Amino acid sequence: MMSNPDFSDRFREALDSEDSLVEAAVSRDPVTTFAESVARGLGAARKSLDCRFLYDAEGSRLFEEITAQPEYYPTRTEAEILERHAGEIHAMTGPVTLVELGSGYSVKTEHLLSAYAGDDARYVPVDVSAGALRAAEQSIGDSFPEVNFTGIRGTYASAFRVLRELSPQMLVFLGSTIGNFEAHERRAFWHDVQAHLPLGDWFLLGADLVKDRDTLLAAYDDAAGVTAHFTKNYFARMNRELDSGVDLGSVEHRAVWNDSLDRIEIYAEFTSAQAIRVAPLGRSFDVGEGERIRVEVSQKFRLPELTEELERFGLEARSSFTDDRGWFGLLLLQRVREHASS
Ligand SMILES: C[S@@+](CC[C@H](N)C(=O)[O-])C[C@H]1O[C@@H](n2cnc3c(N)ncnc32)[C@H](O)[C@@H]1O
């Protein structure tokens, strides 16, 4: 994907001005990017879709609704850990810029900002969802008017390009969003972090941990059906932006625990056969009755293995925090050296 060559300049200008949102615009039409991603996924032997595109304005809103469901323990648990340990984290890092990847509505981040706000803190949230960034700007502006807010609407990759400008910093990646990556994508992501985060800078990572299957399955299939709605919204977006012609009534949400890979897999299962169009590319893909399209994975972690994996990328754990039930982990890491094999 080609990136806009002057994004770094515009970002630098925004830091010195009153601009609160910078578009890391790509020079390509976003609908074409979406269309190509969908066509790639539906053309594969095992059909899947890139979960990044779950987050249009409606998807971001639905995700916030999911986080409030009684079965969805990750948000509440991580928030509790952040609230309890934000002071300690601040004491370890000292005053730093907070750069948050996939920040969404930044609700939990407010616990961190409570600890950092006294430092005339700068907060740089990064998200593909403009709606989420605007909601975050509003609520952080109300609660922490002293915090300097400069949001980036763009992908993680766009943020990596400007990390050098923001040192000393703590890169923040919450919500176990890292679990949405396949293992090879996760390792590529650690590689990017170590390649772009200056030595000595900090990395705060939230990771959901392996636990009993019923608790996990309930979290991804809430009784109120909000997660099911979130899955369906992917196809509503395809209908709107790609003229896909999917019969939304035939899309069923399925959450499955994959025991051998320690992950939840979310599928859309079709109750009737469909020809799914990707109109901007003039293509169409057949989906059979009962066929499943994977829309998301959510890897669950074991802290010792995760810590060891990060260590191999020069990201050393300085502290690790969990809740009383050991359901969710928060790792405070520091970048200490080059990746041995890079
Ligand atoms: C699982 S939600 C987590 C939101 C929030 N951090 C939390 O913990 O509640 C993932 C967020 O990452 C954003 N996102 C997904 N893929 C992204 C990408 N490639 N680049 C930037 N943001 C992305 C989504 O828009 C969404 O707001």
The ligand as an ORCA input file, in Angstrom:
! r2SCAN-3c Opt
* xyz 0 1
  C     -10.687     -4.471     19.639
  S     -10.870     -2.754     19.362
  C     -10.059     -2.114     20.818
  C     -10.406     -0.693     21.143
  C      -9.788     -0.170     22.436
  N      -8.334     -0.126     22.349
  C     -10.199     -1.046     23.600
  O      -9.316     -1.661     24.210
  O     -11.382     -1.086     23.916
  C      -9.677     -2.492     18.076
  C      -9.508     -1.048     17.619
  O      -8.413     -1.014     16.697
  C      -8.781     -0.294     15.529
  N      -8.034     -0.923     14.429
  C      -8.201     -2.170     13.911
  N      -7.273     -2.413     12.957
  C      -6.501     -1.293     12.877
  C      -5.371     -0.933     12.089
  N      -4.845     -1.784     11.203
  N      -4.821      0.288     12.270
  C      -5.348      1.162     13.183
  N      -6.426      0.871     13.950
  C      -6.983     -0.339     13.815
  C     -10.285     -0.439     15.424
  O     -10.884      0.622     14.704
  C     -10.711     -0.475     16.895
  O     -11.000      0.811     17.384
*
